[in-house]
Amino acid sequence: MEQTSKWMERCRALRADTTRHYNCAQATFVPVAESLGMDTETACRIGAHFAAGMGMGATCGGVTGGLMALGLAGADKKMAQEFLRRIRDAHDGEITCAGLLRRDRALGHTERKPHCDAMVFECLTLVEELLGEG
């Protein structure tokens, strides 16, 4: 059985919460922010406008949430660049919300939530790995 980190457990709970929508950026950022002493509401407000690629199909919210988490944890520019490189490498160079969704549809997947959940989990897993928290 695969071991799940506390961050990932929290992330999965946020994405499964039906009483409140946690967007991709929030679900990636909040677990890390909480563990570093930030209250949940502040973390949610910080990530509020990064959903759906900043509301215009730009950079994936999971990616922006991952970058925010790395920054809050004190990661340097080199680590942030490594994070971006690895996400791009895993998705044929794509990191935009619109492009990732298009790519996923071309692979035959029609539902958005499973795609977005997978991106959030992938981004948080990579943050954990880079920070040595996994």
Secondary structure, 3 states (H helix, E strand, C coil): CCCCCHHHHHHHHHHHCCCCCCCHHHHHHHHHHHHCCCCHHHHHHHHCCCHHHHHHHCECHHHHHHHHHHHHCCCCHHHHHHHHHHHHHHCCCCCEHHHHHHHHHHCCCCCHHHHHHHHHHHHHHHHHHHHCCC
